[in-house]
Amino acid sequence: MKLKREGGVWVLYNRLLPVGDYHGMNLLGIILAQQRWGRMLPYELKHERIHFVQQLETGFLLFFLWYAVEFLVRLCLSRGRWMEAYRSISFEREAFAHEHDRGYLRRRRPWAWRHELKK
């Protein structure tokens, strides 16, 4: 395992998390990244930084609880299509929509992910 500071965030490169084909996941402000994928790209770091801001404004416990419940609801609505359910979670919609936008976190309004619930 290697802990590195990249793009203003801490990244813990390891062999276990996240599972599957996901490159990284934000856990309490530290990004866990699979070593096998190599260094995280700037847009991937931005995506995870957006999740960190979401976690701060909702409270970490509420973020993960909301994320899990919304995923299960979206999984049922998508008839078991895992990736469709994942990509339609409001937190993910916001992060994917703005991961290439350099100034997004400076001008982002609090609770911006809520606007993605309606979609």
For each residue, the residues with C-beta under 8 A, 3 or more apart:
1: 12 13 14 15
2: 12 13 35
3: 10 11 12 13
4: 10 11 13
5: 8 9 10 11
6: 9 11 39 40 45
7: 40 42 45 46 49
8: 5 45 49
9: 5 6 29 30 31 45 48 49 52
10: 3 4 5 29 30 31
11: 3 4 5 6 24 30 31 33 40 45
12: 1 2 3 30 31 32 33
13: 1 2 3 4 33 34 35
14: 1 17 32 33 34 35
15: 1 34 35 36
16: 19
17: 14 25 32 34
18: 22 23 24 25 32 33 34
19: 16 22
20:
21:
22: 18 19 25 34
23: 18 33 34 37 40 44
24: 11 18 31 32 33 34 40 44 45 47 48
25: 17 18 22 31 32 48
26: 29 30 31 32 48 49 51 52 55
27: 30 31 32
28: 55 60
29: 9 10 26 52 55
30: 9 10 11 12 26 27
31: 9 10 11 12 24 25 26 27 40 45 48
32: 12 14 17 18 24 25 26 27
33: 11 12 13 14 18 23 24 37 40
34: 13 14 15 17 18 22 23 24 37
35: 2 13 14 15 38
36: 15
37: 23 33 34 40
38: 35
39: 6
40: 6 7 11 23 24 31 33 37 44 45 48
41: 44 45
42: 7 45 46
43: 46 47 99 100
44: 23 24 40 41 47 48 99
45: 6 7 8 9 11 24 31 40 41 42 48 49
46: 7 42 43 49 50 98 99 100 101 104 105
47: 24 43 44 50 51 95 96 99
48: 9 24 25 26 31 40 44 45 51 52 95
49: 7 8 9 26 45 46 52 53 105
50: 46 47 53 54 94 95 98 99 104 105 108
51: 26 47 48 54 55 91 95
52: 9 26 29 48 49 55 56
53: 49 50 56 57 105 108
54: 50 51 57 58 63 91 94 95 113
55: 26 28 29 51 52 58 59 60 63
56: 52 53
57: 53 54 110 111
58: 54 55 62 63 66
59: 55 62 63
60: 28 55 63 64
61: 64 65
62: 58 59 65 66
63: 54 55 58 59 60 66 67 91
64: 60 61 67 68
65: 61 62 68 69
66: 58 62 63 69 70 91
67: 63 64 70 71 89 91
68: 64 65 71 72
69: 65 66 72 73
70: 66 67 73 74 89 90 91
71: 67 68 74 75 85 86 89
72: 68 69 75 76
73: 69 70 76 77
74: 70 71 77 78 84 85 86 88 89
75: 71 72 78 80 81 82 85
76: 72 73 79
77: 73 74 85 88
78: 74 75 81 84 85 88
79: 76
80: 75
81: 75 78 84 85
82: 75 85 86
83: 86 87
84: 74 78 81 87 88
85: 71 74 75 77 78 81 82 88 89
86: 71 74 82 83 89 92
87: 83 84 92 93 96
88: 74 77 78 84 85 92 93 119
89: 67 70 71 74 85 86 92 93
90: 70 93 94 113 114 116 117 119
91: 51 54 63 66 67 70 94 95 113 116
92: 86 87 88 89 95 96
93: 87 88 89 90 96 97 113 116 119
94: 50 54 90 91 97 98 112 113 115 116
95: 47 48 50 51 54 91 92 98 99
96: 47 87 92 93 99
97: 93 94 116
98: 46 50 94 95 101 104 108
99: 43 44 46 47 50 95 96
100: 43 46
101: 46 98 104
102:
103: 106 107
104: 46 50 98 101 107 108
105: 46 49 50 53 108
106: 103
107: 103 104
108: 50 53 98 104 105 112
109: 112
110: 57
111: 57 114
112: 94 108 109 115
113: 54 90 91 93 94 116 117
114: 90 111 117
115: 94 112 118
116: 90 91 93 94 97 113 119
117: 90 113 114
118: 115
119: 88 90 93 116
